Amino acid sequence: MSRDDAALIATGTAPGFREWLRQMERINGCAAPVYLVGHTITRDVLTGAILHVFSSAGQPRGRLAVACGNRRASRCRSCAWLHAGDTFQLVVSGLAGGKGVPASVAGHPRAFVTLTAPSFGAVHRECPGEPCHPRRGGGLCAHGAPVGCGARHLDGDPVIGWPLCGGCYDYERAVLWNGHAGPLWDDFAKRVRVALASVAGVSRSELRAHVRLSFAKVAEYQRRGAVHLHAVVRLDGPDGPGTDEDPGLPPEWATVGMLEAAVRSAAGAALVHTTEPDVSGRLALRFGAQVDVRPITTAGEGSGLTDGAVAAYIAKYVTKGHIPGLVLDARVPSESHIEAAPLSDHGKALMRACWDLGEREEYAGLRLRDWSFQLGFRGNIATKSRLYSTTYGALRDARATFRQAAAEGLDFGDRQTVTESRWQFEDMGHTPGEALFAAGVALAAEGRREAARDARDDLTGGGAG
């Protein structure tokens, strides 16, 4: 009997297995569930009467299983799928309305913006129809590597994104750029506001009384290890998107064309300084020359991107925290772990650069060693401005309330209720046997989702996912 078979039998014959399995079905086979103990009491606001009590005592093994909520598909495919769905709702509600945002927001100036990283050295590129880096005269660099590449790389070629010469590639500047991507975005947003104020003929401090810049953005790793930023930017009235009764319309002079011009101007001017490695002076960090700005339209209008297409695009990237051979999905505790990790030579070189620079006092604020697993990029993959739309927390709370009410058959009518909760952590994760059963539950849930999507596409004639 194999070890897996023995683990399955031990788990399947344990007391309370069927109830535990139903818990796993409720959380779609989460790969690392969190177990809590405690209770929730629902009371009538006016009378204080207890309307409902939910306790972990009534759950299998006396504890409540909740999903881990990890956004990375490499850690938990079920929770990543749910997080991608939340991201879609967060983005699309800021474009078409819903989740507390008025539908009139669809008429605001909106654009989809891509900001790239600059070059840190020549890398192999996907180019099926032409040589990668043609050099008629050939030649070698100072490190003895060819300065050109005559190969025609197809999609999936593992060398795409790797430097033609690791010695020529500026690994230190590459990780410093990733580490400053957040501050560089902040400077970009500030300069967009400056450009809008200039066109409006008001000072930047007065701009807020006329128009507000709202956004949602996601960071995407390129094959060379640098992040690009994809963002929805929107112009609102001074109080944000407003409400159904009082839509927050921007002034008439705030047009899509003005927004595009302000974005392009800000992208070219955005600048962050840091210390130049091994040189006395300051290093200027900017966005790359490639800037893409495309207007967003409602479905069927013109040739711009649609609300749904943009939301789906951003949702796709929010779960891609792990890139095989390049970016890891967990922190590395020591430099020796970098050498032992399943990384390409290029990925290891980028992480070593983080580790080396991370011990220097001038870069202490970047915490490069802590973020070496993400090649120096810090913070959340997806972020938004405060008034862009709803929040992840609000979406999770609404889903939890709906599921609890459905599971318990709760209906309090028109009563106003208040909930008191006391929960504490007890455990996390699966035994080997539980992990195998949970993986089967997750696979079945994924199959149901794919079948539902195929049925929807058959009805609508669509093929996009």
C-alpha positions as CSV (number, residue, x, y, z in Angstrom):
1,M,0.0,0.0,0.0
2,S,1.4,3.4,-1.0
3,R,1.8,6.2,1.5
4,D,-1.0,8.2,-0.2
5,D,-3.4,5.3,0.0
6,A,-2.7,4.9,3.7
7,A,-3.2,8.6,4.3
8,L,-6.6,8.5,2.4
9,I,-7.8,5.5,4.3
10,A,-6.8,7.0,7.7
11,T,-8.6,10.3,6.9
12,G,-11.7,8.7,5.3
13,T,-12.3,6.4,8.3
14,A,-11.7,9.1,11.0
15,P,-14.7,10.2,13.1
16,G,-16.5,13.2,11.6
17,F,-15.0,12.7,8.2
18,R,-18.2,13.4,6.3
19,E,-18.9,16.6,8.2
20,W,-15.3,17.7,7.6
21,L,-15.7,17.0,3.9
22,R,-18.8,19.1,3.7
23,Q,-16.8,21.9,5.3
24,M,-14.2,21.5,2.5
25,E,-17.0,21.6,-0.1
26,R,-18.2,24.9,1.4
27,I,-14.8,26.5,0.9
28,N,-14.1,24.8,-2.4
29,G,-11.3,22.6,-1.2
30,C,-9.0,25.4,0.1
31,A,-5.4,24.2,0.1
32,A,-4.6,25.8,3.5
33,P,-7.8,26.3,5.6
34,V,-7.7,28.3,8.8
35,Y,-9.5,26.7,11.7
36,L,-11.2,29.1,14.3
37,V,-13.1,28.5,17.5
38,G,-15.6,31.0,18.9
39,H,-19.1,32.2,18.3
40,T,-21.3,34.9,16.7
41,I,-24.4,36.3,18.3
42,T,-27.0,38.3,16.3
43,R,-29.3,40.6,18.3
44,D,-32.3,42.8,17.7
45,V,-31.0,46.4,17.9
46,L,-34.2,47.8,19.5
47,T,-35.0,45.1,22.0
48,G,-31.6,43.4,22.5
49,A,-33.2,40.0,22.1
50,I,-30.9,37.2,20.8
51,L,-32.1,36.2,17.3
52,H,-29.4,33.7,16.4
53,V,-26.3,32.1,17.8
54,F,-23.6,30.5,15.6
55,S,-20.8,28.6,17.4
56,S,-17.9,26.5,16.4
57,A,-19.1,23.9,19.0
58,G,-21.6,22.7,16.4
59,Q,-18.9,22.3,13.7
60,P,-16.9,19.2,12.8
61,R,-14.2,18.7,15.5
62,G,-15.5,21.8,17.3
63,R,-13.9,24.3,15.0
64,L,-14.9,26.4,12.0
65,A,-12.9,26.1,8.7
66,V,-12.5,29.2,6.7
67,A,-10.7,29.7,3.4
68,C,-7.1,30.9,3.5
69,G,-7.8,33.8,1.1
70,N,-4.4,33.6,-0.6
71,R,-4.5,35.5,-3.9
72,R,-1.6,33.4,-5.4
73,A,-2.8,30.6,-7.7
74,S,0.5,28.8,-6.9
75,R,-0.6,28.5,-3.2
76,C,-4.3,27.9,-3.5
77,R,-6.2,27.8,-6.8
78,S,-9.6,28.0,-5.2
79,C,-8.9,31.1,-3.2
80,A,-7.1,32.7,-6.1
81,W,-10.1,32.2,-8.3
82,L,-12.3,33.9,-5.7
83,H,-9.8,36.7,-5.3
84,A,-9.7,37.2,-9.1
85,G,-13.5,37.4,-9.0
86,D,-13.4,40.0,-6.3
87,T,-10.9,42.0,-8.3
88,F,-13.1,41.9,-11.3
89,Q,-16.1,43.2,-9.3
90,L,-13.9,45.9,-7.7
91,V,-12.6,47.2,-11.1
92,V,-15.8,46.8,-13.1
93,S,-18.0,48.6,-10.5
94,G,-15.7,51.6,-10.8
95,L,-16.2,51.6,-14.5
96,A,-19.9,50.7,-15.0
97,G,-21.4,51.2,-11.5
98,G,-22.6,48.9,-8.8
99,K,-21.4,48.0,-5.3
100,G,-22.3,51.5,-4.1
101,V,-21.0,53.3,-7.2
102,P,-23.6,55.0,-9.4
103,A,-24.1,53.8,-13.0
104,S,-23.4,57.4,-14.2
105,V,-19.7,56.7,-13.6
106,A,-19.7,55.1,-17.0
107,G,-19.9,58.5,-18.5
108,H,-16.8,59.8,-16.8
109,P,-13.5,60.2,-18.7
110,R,-11.7,56.9,-18.3
111,A,-8.6,55.3,-19.7
112,F,-6.5,52.1,-19.4
113,V,-2.9,53.0,-18.9
114,T,0.2,50.8,-19.1
115,L,3.5,52.1,-17.6
116,T,6.6,50.1,-18.4
117,A,10.1,49.8,-16.8
118,P,13.1,51.2,-18.7
119,S,15.8,48.9,-20.2
120,F,18.5,47.5,-17.9
121,G,20.3,45.7,-20.7
122,A,19.5,43.7,-23.8
123,V,17.4,40.6,-23.2
124,H,16.1,37.8,-25.5
125,R,12.7,38.5,-26.8
126,E,9.8,36.7,-28.3
127,C,10.1,37.1,-32.1
128,P,9.0,34.2,-34.2
129,G,9.3,36.0,-37.5
130,E,12.7,37.7,-37.1
131,P,16.0,37.3,-35.4
132,C,16.0,38.2,-31.7
133,H,18.9,40.8,-31.9
134,P,20.4,40.8,-35.4
135,R,24.0,41.9,-35.6
136,R,25.3,41.6,-39.1
137,G,28.9,42.2,-38.0
138,G,28.7,39.9,-35.0
139,G,31.1,40.8,-32.2
140,L,31.5,40.2,-28.5
141,C,30.8,42.4,-25.4
142,A,33.4,43.3,-22.8
143,H,32.6,40.0,-21.0
144,G,33.1,37.9,-24.1
145,A,29.4,37.2,-24.8
146,P,27.9,37.7,-28.3
147,V,26.2,41.2,-28.7
148,G,23.6,39.8,-30.9
149,C,21.2,36.8,-31.2
150,G,20.0,35.3,-34.5
151,A,17.5,32.9,-33.0
152,R,13.7,33.3,-33.6
153,H,12.3,32.7,-30.1
154,L,8.8,31.3,-29.9
155,D,6.4,31.8,-27.0
156,G,7.4,29.5,-24.2
157,D,11.1,29.6,-25.0
158,P,12.7,29.7,-21.5
159,V,15.4,32.1,-22.5
160,I,12.9,34.9,-23.3
161,G,13.6,37.7,-20.8
162,W,17.1,36.5,-20.0
163,P,20.0,39.0,-20.7
164,L,22.2,38.4,-23.7
165,C,25.0,39.0,-21.2
166,G,24.6,38.7,-17.4
167,G,27.7,40.8,-16.9
168,C,26.3,43.7,-19.0
169,Y,22.9,43.6,-17.4
170,D,22.3,46.2,-14.6
171,Y,20.9,43.9,-11.9
172,E,21.3,46.5,-9.2
173,R,19.3,49.2,-11.0
174,A,16.7,46.6,-12.0
175,V,15.8,45.7,-8.4
176,L,16.1,49.3,-7.2
177,W,13.5,50.2,-9.9
178,N,11.2,47.5,-8.7
179,G,11.7,48.7,-5.1
180,H,10.7,52.2,-6.1
181,A,7.8,51.3,-8.4
182,G,5.3,52.4,-5.7
183,P,6.9,55.8,-5.1
184,L,7.3,56.3,-8.8
185,W,3.5,55.7,-9.3
186,D,2.8,58.2,-6.5
187,D,4.9,60.8,-8.3
188,F,3.2,60.0,-11.6
189,A,-0.3,60.5,-10.0
190,K,0.8,63.8,-8.5
191,R,2.1,65.0,-11.9
192,V,-1.2,64.0,-13.6
193,R,-3.0,66.3,-11.1
194,V,-0.4,69.0,-11.9
195,A,-1.1,68.7,-15.6
196,L,-4.9,68.8,-15.1
197,A,-4.6,71.9,-12.9
198,S,-2.5,73.6,-15.6
199,V,-5.1,73.0,-18.3
200,A,-7.9,74.1,-15.9
201,G,-6.0,77.2,-15.0
202,V,-6.1,76.6,-11.3
203,S,-3.4,75.7,-8.7
204,R,-2.9,72.1,-7.7
205,S,-4.4,72.9,-4.2
206,E,-7.5,74.2,-5.9
207,L,-7.9,71.3,-8.3
208,R,-9.7,69.1,-5.7
209,A,-12.5,71.6,-5.7
210,H,-13.1,70.9,-9.4
211,V,-12.1,67.3,-10.2
212,R,-10.7,64.2,-8.5
213,L,-8.4,61.5,-10.0
214,S,-9.4,58.0,-9.1
215,F,-7.6,54.8,-10.1
216,A,-7.2,51.0,-9.7
217,K,-3.9,49.4,-10.7
218,V,-2.1,46.1,-10.8
219,A,1.6,45.2,-11.1
220,E,2.6,42.6,-13.7
221,Y,6.0,40.9,-13.8
222,Q,7.7,40.8,-17.2
223,R,9.8,37.8,-18.2
224,R,12.9,39.9,-17.5
225,G,11.8,40.4,-13.9
226,A,10.8,44.1,-14.1
227,V,7.2,45.1,-13.1
228,H,4.9,46.9,-15.4
229,L,1.9,48.8,-14.0
230,H,-1.6,48.5,-15.6
231,A,-4.1,51.0,-14.3
232,V,-7.7,52.3,-14.8
233,V,-7.7,56.0,-14.3
234,R,-10.9,58.0,-14.0
235,L,-11.9,61.6,-13.6
236,D,-14.7,62.4,-11.1
237,G,-16.3,65.4,-9.6
238,P,-14.7,66.9,-6.4
239,D,-16.5,64.4,-4.1
240,G,-15.8,61.3,-6.1
241,P,-18.2,59.3,-8.2
242,G,-21.2,60.5,-6.1
243,T,-24.5,58.6,-5.7
244,D,-27.5,57.7,-7.8
245,E,-29.3,60.8,-6.5
246,D,-26.3,63.1,-6.9
247,P,-23.8,61.8,-9.5
248,G,-20.3,63.2,-9.1
249,L,-19.9,64.4,-12.6
250,P,-16.6,66.0,-13.5
251,P,-16.5,69.5,-15.1
252,E,-17.2,69.7,-18.8
253,W,-13.6,70.7,-19.6
254,A,-12.4,67.3,-18.1
255,T,-12.4,65.2,-21.2
256,V,-10.8,61.8,-22.2
257,G,-8.4,63.7,-24.5
258,M,-7.3,65.9,-21.6
259,L,-6.9,62.8,-19.4
260,E,-4.7,61.1,-22.0
261,A,-2.5,64.2,-22.5
262,A,-2.1,64.5,-18.7
263,V,-1.2,60.8,-18.4
264,R,1.4,60.9,-21.1
265,S,3.0,64.1,-19.8
266,A,3.1,62.7,-16.3
267,A,4.6,59.4,-17.4
268,G,7.4,61.1,-19.1
269,A,8.2,63.4,-16.2
270,A,7.7,61.1,-13.2
271,L,10.9,60.8,-11.3
272,V,12.3,59.2,-8.1
273,H,15.9,59.5,-6.9
274,T,17.9,57.0,-4.8
275,T,21.5,56.5,-4.1
276,E,23.6,55.3,-7.0
277,P,25.2,51.9,-6.2
278,D,29.0,52.1,-5.7
279,V,29.0,55.6,-7.1
280,S,28.9,58.9,-5.2
281,G,25.7,60.5,-6.6
282,R,22.0,60.1,-7.1
283,L,20.3,57.5,-9.4
284,A,17.3,58.8,-11.3
285,L,14.5,56.2,-11.7
286,R,11.9,56.8,-14.4
287,F,9.3,54.9,-16.4
288,G,10.2,53.4,-19.7
289,A,9.6,55.1,-23.0
290,Q,6.7,52.8,-23.9
291,V,3.5,54.2,-22.5
292,D,0.1,53.0,-23.6
293,V,-3.1,55.0,-23.0
294,R,-6.4,53.6,-24.4
295,P,-9.9,55.1,-23.7
296,I,-12.4,52.8,-22.0
297,T,-15.9,52.6,-23.5
298,T,-19.1,50.8,-22.5
299,A,-19.9,47.7,-24.5
300,G,-20.4,48.3,-28.2
301,E,-19.2,51.9,-28.3
302,G,-16.4,52.8,-30.7
303,S,-13.1,50.9,-30.8
304,G,-11.9,51.5,-27.2
305,L,-11.6,48.8,-24.6
306,T,-14.8,47.8,-22.8
307,D,-15.5,47.9,-19.1
308,G,-15.6,44.1,-18.8
309,A,-12.5,43.5,-20.9
310,V,-10.4,45.9,-18.7
311,A,-11.7,44.3,-15.5
312,A,-11.0,40.8,-16.7
313,Y,-7.5,41.8,-17.8
314,I,-6.6,43.2,-14.4
315,A,-8.3,40.3,-12.6
316,K,-6.1,37.9,-14.6
317,Y,-2.9,39.3,-13.3
318,V,-3.8,39.7,-9.7
319,T,-3.3,36.0,-9.0
320,K,0.1,35.7,-10.7
321,G,2.4,36.3,-7.8
322,H,4.5,33.3,-8.6
323,I,6.4,33.0,-11.9
324,P,8.3,29.7,-12.3
325,G,12.0,30.3,-12.4
326,L,11.8,34.0,-11.6
327,V,9.5,35.0,-8.8
328,L,8.8,32.9,-5.7
329,D,5.6,32.8,-3.7
330,A,7.2,32.9,-0.2
331,R,10.0,34.8,1.4
332,V,13.6,33.5,1.4
333,P,15.1,33.4,4.9
334,S,18.8,33.3,3.7
335,E,21.0,33.8,0.7
336,S,21.6,30.0,0.6
337,H,17.9,29.5,0.0
338,I,18.2,31.6,-3.2
339,E,20.9,29.2,-4.5
340,A,18.7,26.2,-3.6
341,A,15.5,27.6,-5.0
342,P,14.1,26.4,-8.4
343,L,15.1,29.6,-10.2
344,S,16.8,30.4,-13.5
345,D,20.3,31.9,-13.4
346,H,18.6,35.3,-14.2
347,G,16.1,34.9,-11.3
348,K,18.9,34.0,-8.9
349,A,21.0,37.0,-10.0
350,L,18.1,39.4,-9.4
351,M,17.5,38.0,-5.9
352,R,21.2,38.1,-5.1
353,A,21.2,41.7,-6.1
354,C,18.4,42.3,-3.6
355,W,20.3,40.4,-0.9
356,D,23.5,42.3,-1.5
357,L,21.9,45.8,-1.7
358,G,19.7,44.9,1.3
359,E,22.5,45.0,3.7
360,R,23.4,48.6,2.9
361,E,22.1,51.4,5.1
362,E,21.1,53.7,2.3
363,Y,18.6,51.1,1.1
364,A,17.3,50.0,4.5
365,G,13.9,51.5,3.8
366,L,13.3,49.3,0.8
367,R,13.7,46.1,2.8
368,L,15.2,44.5,-0.2
369,R,16.1,41.2,1.6
370,D,12.5,40.8,2.8
371,W,11.2,41.4,-0.7
372,S,13.9,39.5,-2.6
373,F,11.4,36.8,-3.4
374,Q,9.5,39.4,-5.4
375,L,12.7,40.9,-6.9
376,G,12.5,44.0,-4.8
377,F,8.9,44.9,-5.5
378,R,7.1,45.8,-2.3
379,G,3.5,45.9,-1.3
380,N,0.2,44.7,-2.8
381,I,0.0,43.6,-6.4
382,A,-3.4,45.4,-6.7
383,T,-4.2,48.8,-5.2
384,K,-6.8,51.5,-5.7
385,S,-7.6,55.0,-4.6
386,R,-10.0,55.4,-1.8
387,L,-13.1,56.5,-3.7
388,Y,-12.5,54.5,-6.9
389,S,-15.1,51.8,-5.9
390,T,-15.9,49.2,-3.2
391,T,-13.2,47.4,-1.2
392,Y,-12.1,43.8,-0.9
393,G,-13.2,43.8,2.7
394,A,-16.7,44.9,1.8
395,L,-17.0,42.2,-0.9
396,R,-15.8,39.5,1.6
397,D,-18.1,40.6,4.3
398,A,-21.1,40.6,2.0
399,R,-20.3,37.1,0.7
400,A,-19.8,35.8,4.3
401,T,-23.1,37.3,5.4
402,F,-24.9,35.8,2.4
403,R,-23.5,32.4,2.9
404,Q,-24.2,32.3,6.6
405,A,-27.8,33.4,6.0
406,A,-28.2,30.8,3.3
407,A,-26.6,28.0,5.3
408,E,-28.6,28.8,8.5
409,G,-31.9,29.7,6.7
410,L,-31.8,33.1,8.4
411,D,-34.4,35.8,7.7
412,F,-34.8,38.6,10.1
413,G,-37.3,40.5,8.0
414,D,-37.3,44.2,8.5
415,R,-35.5,44.0,11.9
416,Q,-32.4,46.0,12.5
417,T,-29.7,43.6,13.8
418,V,-26.3,43.9,15.3
419,T,-23.7,41.1,15.4
420,E,-21.2,40.3,18.1
421,S,-18.3,38.0,17.2
422,R,-15.6,36.4,19.2
423,W,-13.3,34.1,17.3
424,Q,-9.7,33.0,17.8
425,F,-7.2,31.0,15.7
426,E,-6.7,27.4,16.5
427,D,-4.9,25.7,13.6
428,M,-4.2,25.9,9.9
429,G,-3.6,23.5,7.0
430,H,-4.2,19.8,6.2
431,T,-2.8,16.5,7.2
432,P,-1.4,14.6,4.2
433,G,-4.7,12.6,3.8
434,E,-6.9,15.7,4.2
435,A,-4.8,17.5,1.5
436,L,-5.5,14.7,-1.0
437,F,-9.3,14.9,-0.3
438,A,-9.3,18.7,-0.4
439,A,-7.4,18.6,-3.8
440,G,-10.2,16.4,-5.2
441,V,-12.9,18.8,-3.9
442,A,-11.0,21.8,-5.5
443,L,-10.7,19.9,-8.8
444,A,-14.4,19.2,-8.8
445,A,-15.2,22.8,-8.0
446,E,-13.0,24.0,-10.9
447,G,-14.7,21.5,-13.2
448,R,-18.1,22.9,-12.3
449,R,-16.9,26.5,-12.9
450,E,-15.6,25.5,-16.3
451,A,-18.8,23.8,-17.2
452,A,-20.8,26.8,-16.2
453,R,-18.6,29.1,-18.2
454,D,-18.9,26.9,-21.3
455,A,-22.7,26.8,-20.9
456,R,-22.7,30.6,-20.6
457,D,-20.5,31.0,-23.7
458,D,-22.8,28.7,-25.7
459,L,-25.8,30.9,-24.8
460,T,-24.1,34.2,-25.5
461,G,-21.9,33.1,-28.4
462,G,-18.8,34.4,-26.5
463,G,-15.5,32.6,-26.2
464,A,-13.7,34.9,-23.8
465,G,-13.3,33.8,-20.3
